[in-house]
Amino acid sequence: MTLKERITEDMKAAMRSKDAARLSTIRMLLAAVKQREVDERITLTDADVLAIIDKMIKQRKDSITQFEAGGRADLVAAEQAEVGVLLAYLPQQLGDAEIEALIAAAIAKTGAAGISGMGKVMAELKPQVAGRADIGKVSGLVKARLAG
């Protein structure tokens, strides 16, 4: 079963259980997936769907920060609930040791020496960590490793 099919099945289950908050979030996710499929005239792979989920989670986290600054606890709670639903579709997150091992392997494979090789290393790492680690965190670790 593809990730998109799993999300569709979860939407049906949320309809049956009358879970309005979960249903709303899943519908929003499916709408984003279908919008991209229509725009690009392609059928999305699981990796593409994971990228959409990752982007949506990042948007929600940014909103949470803004709402907390504005003192809107009600909106913070709603956004956190959406993040919780979306996180269920991401694969098991990588641990710090696993990320470090992937970075070391990517640096060895690309032969990067110094910050100028960061693009090559990130291009190598991005497909491996997509949806399994925060790209910003990985980028910071790579930069620190290449800087010496």
LINMOTA-V754170 format. One line per field, one symbol per residue. ss: DSSP state (~ for helix, > for strand, _ for the rest). burial: + if it has 9 or more other ideal C-beta (glycine too) atoms within 8 Angstrom, else -. A space follows every 10 residues. Layout:
ss=???
burial=???
//
This chain:
ss=__~~~~~~~~ ~~~~~~___~ ~~~~~~~~~~ ~~~~~~~~~~ _____~~~~~ ~~~~~~~~~~ ~~~~~~~~~_ __~~~~~~~~ ~~~~~~~___ _____~~~~~ ~~~~~~~~~~ ____~~~~~~ ~~~~~~~~~_ ____~~~~~~ ~~~~~~~_
burial=--++-+++++ +--+------ +++-++++++ -++--++--- ---+--++++ ++++-++--+ +-++--++-- ----++-+++ +++-++--++ ---+----++ -+++-++--+ -+----++-+ ++-+++-+++ +++-+-+++- +++-++--
//
